[in-house]
Amino acid sequence: MGVREDLLAAARAELEEHGHAGISLRAVARRAGVSHAAPKHHFDDRAALLTAIAADGFAELAAAMDRLPEPTLAALGRAYIDFGLTHPALFDLMFRPSELHADDPELLAASNNSISRLRAAADDQSLTLISWALVHGLVILARDGALGRIADIAEPAGVAELARGLADAYTERIQS
């Protein structure tokens, strides 16, 4: 691995431990075992580093969807929910344009690439956006505890299963 990859790995670890607000270039450099000036050679600023992490996150999301044996709308929704609940800090960062260079070409390409699977399964712009909003909202509600409180489910696995089941119920209804 090169220095850039070491910095990205260190930043990802910082993200998982401290969230996006806790990431500093100095902390990333320290964790990567490089000089505090090294991040500036690879990333113009903190936002550029976070943007690279977010773009990688969208690529990971697309890869998770590509591993599905059958990319139906329901299966894609479940994969999206699983990704968001498995990687909460990364998921949060991916959809936080105020922390990123939102117009970065690599970020835009990775984001569009990941949503293209849903677009292909929904085959309609409105349905794509509604479906995405639903599963995205389910991730947030499940992650933040609201879904479990409303459903009186305390265990994270039970809440995740409920979120997946709600996405399945939605797709069953729209496809009937």
Secondary structure, DSSP 8 states (H G I E B T S, - for coil): --HHHHHHHHHHHHHHHH-GGG--HHHHHHHHTS-TTHHHHH-SSHHHHHHHHHHHHHHHHHHHHHT-SS--HHHHHHHHHHHHHHSHHHHHHHT-GGGS-TT-HHHHHHHHHHHHHHHHHH-SHHHHHHHHHHHHHHHHHHHTTHHHHHHT--SHHHHHHHHHHHHHHHHHHHT-
